[in-house]
Amino acid sequence: MTRPTKPKREFRVVRAANLPAQLPEKAWLVRDIWSHLAVGFIGGQPKCGKTWLALDLAVSVASGTHCLGRFPVDQPGPALAYLAEDSLPHVRERLAALCAQRHISLQSLDLHLIDAPSLRLDNAEDQALLVQAISQFKPRLLVLDPLVRLHALDENSAADVSSLLGWLRALSRTHGLGIVVVHHMSKKSRRHLGQALRGSSDLHAWADSSAYLTRQQGKLLLTLEHRSSPAGPPIPLQLALGPDGVTPHLEPVLDSVTTPTSPPPVADRVIHALREAKAPLSRVALRRKLCLNNLKLGDALASLEREGVVARTDSGWNLCATTTATADAPSSTSAHAAAQSDKQLPLPLPAPTSLQ
């Protein structure tokens, strides 16, 4: 019987208490749009504005200006992009329009484009060249558009897809950058838009942040999705022209969306869930109902218990009598949501012919 050989390298193992904490100011790359170090997709059917949105993200990060004119960039820095389907003069024209709309100079923009006839993410030589470019320019954001032009694998094969996505995940972690991959969505209706991404279901499972562009009743809608944060309602968009009449850019439809607000604190969500329940709820039931991780829920319950708001019984957690008495009082969050739901959305938008 042969003895097992000692591995030449060892995994770095860290005690749980020594794991780095997520600082609030570093939770987002682009607030409410793309989380810090997130990998994910901009998905949509053809001519829905996927490339416009990807370039808007890249320009925003590279310039520190608001994405879509509304969402602030929390961690500006260089950006790197590869666009497989657009000629470089066409890309320059789009970038110039986005810069003009922001009143910034294209010459000062810290955005770099990979000028290569092809880039294959399943090719070791091209992988090495991409790593070399990332090491040289140190981007905060990498845009790859579109996925179908960047490999020769079977997108329906979980084995092929997981290998490619695993390499991209390692690239993000090693170099500390967010990755936006533009990808097509099928025409089939799905309960979750991420499940409509063309190919293996591993694509949807891989993403930390994603943005889906769809058309509903003539309107272009942006739907956001995040692994670790709640997302707001879909945002109607339009391809608009600037004051000069010649600088196209995506922007939210006026009066159709409010400035994103922070979600209710965890403690408020726990109180609301317990008020709605007809019986005490176990910690496991609360976790499933609120989609919270165990640590955040535990901290909230401990704080509420110290304040005398909730009590732990053999049957689970419930509200104390003084808290239950205020159950009928509407919260400011509920009132705000109700007011927003009464707002009438604008008329359907015409489909722009040059949107892609």
KAGI-V178186 format. One line per field, one symbol per residue. phi: phi as a letter, one per 20 degrees, with the letter a starting at -180 (. if undefined). psi: psi as a letter, one per 30 degrees, with the letter a starting at -180 (. if undefined). burial: # if it has 9 or more other ideal C-beta (glycine too) atoms within 8 Angstrom, else .. A space follows every 10 residues. Layout:
phi: ???
psi: ???
burial: ???
This chain:
phi: .effffffcc ffdcfgfeff eefgfdfcec gmdcfflfdr cddrfgmdnf fgffffffff ffdmefflmc dfeecfrfcc bcdeddffff fgffffffff femceffefe ccdfdbfbbd fddfffgfff ffffffelfe cddcbdffed aceefeefff ffffffffff ffffdmcecd debedfeffc fdgffegfof fffffffecb cddcdclnee ddddbcfdbf dffgdfcbed dfgfmcdfaf bffgmdbegg dffgggffff fffffffebg dfffffgffe ldffffffff ffffffemec cecfepebef fffffefeff efffffffff fefefffgef fffdfb
psi: kkkkkkkflk kkkkkefgkk kjkefgfkej kfeklkgkka kjlllkhgge eeeeeeeeee effglkkgge jlkfilalkk ljjffkleee eeeeeeeeee ffhlkeefkh kkkjikfljj fgkeeeeeee eeeeeefhlf kkkjklefgg lgljffjeee eeeeeeeeee eeeeghllkk kkllklfkkk ekefffkkak ffeefekekl kkklkjhfkk kjklkkegkl lalkjklljl kaffggiklk lkkkgfklkk lklkleeeee eeeeefkflk kleeeeeeef hlleeeeeee eeeeeefgel kklffaklkl eeeefgffkk leeeeeeeee ffkklllkkk jkfgk.
burial: .......... .......... .....##### ########## #####..### ########## ###.####.# #.###.#### ####.#.... ##.####### ##.#.#..## ####....## ##...##.## #.##....## #######..# ..#.#.#..# #####.###. ##..#.#### #####..... ..######.# .###.##### #####...## ######.... ....#####. .#....#### ###..##... .....##### #####.#..# ###.###..# .#...##### #.###...## .....##### ..##...... #...##.... .....#..#. #...##
